Amino acid sequence: MPVPDFQSIMLPLLKLAADGDVHYIHDAVNQLADTFSLSDEEKSRLLPSGQQPVFYNRVGWARTYLKKAGLIEDPRRGYFLITERGRTVLNQNLDRIDMQYLRQFPEYVVFRRTARETDHPEIINEEVLEELTPEEALENAYQRIRKDLSEGLLEYVLGSSPGFFEKLVVELLVKMGYGGSQRNAARAVGQRGDEGIDGIIDEDRLGLDTIYIQAKKWKLESSVGRPEIQRFVGALQGKRAKKGIFITTTRFSDDAREFARLIDTKVVLIDGSQLTDLMIDYGIGVTTRTSYDIKSLDTDYFGESSIEE
């Protein structure tokens, strides 16, 4: 049989997890290949990029969508486990689980609300996606992949140690052009407890100005409020500093953002979403699996001299 699309894999994947055990994704791919009676050729068929088997890729996306809908969860990297919601869904004896079915779950709806869909609310149904130009469809898919990567990054950052988080923050700032080099910037780490300052870094290679850093690795349920920003600003004033960066894995309250906007001291607030976006943009904690060059016709090349008389 042909390699099934990822929506057709959703229900079999959830059924595979029904035993309540923790399943390794690689084992699941092999088991599902047997379920669909795939041949060796079908199992080994690669994506056009040549980087990954088609079936493995589709199982991975089926797992991602079930996770975003809360039907399975990841106890650790590369593994998955059914949730109570997943068991409830299986008890409905469905013939199929697809994206239309998953839209009943709020978490899935949030996941699907990509930047493209936010700008164009009319893009809701999959049928509408077929009306997009190839470039628009590619951009839409890219935004979904990026959003999923961003959420995965944040999970790993939240699970890291405080020391690793500080190292990550400094490495990111160096990649962005601050501090000169990783070696020079590293000296700024280790200021924990220094009147609310977690680190310092030079604004440029010459050290003409200094930026003070506060890094808060907080759970997503909480938020950084105005009092935390006020304490940070007070610490900056104690250092006679004019610039600071407050980085957190969660979000800032409206009061906190308003306070930072109105004060004379320049304080940049970077929340969890912005942090992971910067990590992706500057290549921190991510690797490029494949890339595509979108090329267009160069009409200048075919100038008048190329026209046959």
Secondary structure, DSSP 8 states (H G I E B T S, - for coil): -----HHHHHHHHHHHGGG---EEHHHHHHHHHHHTT--HHHHH-B-TTSSSBHHHHHHHHHHHHHHHTTSEE-SSTTEEEE-HHHHHHHTT--S---HHHHTTSHHHHHHH--HHHHH-TT--SHHHHTTS-HHHHHHHHHHHHHHHHHHHHHHHHHTS-HHHHHHHHHHHHHHTT-SSSHHHHHTTEEEEEETTEEEEEESSTT-SSEEEEEEE---TTSEE-HHHHHHHHHHHHHTT--EEEEEESSEE-HHHHHHHHHSSSEEEEE-HHHHHHHHHHTTSS-------------TTTT-GGGS--
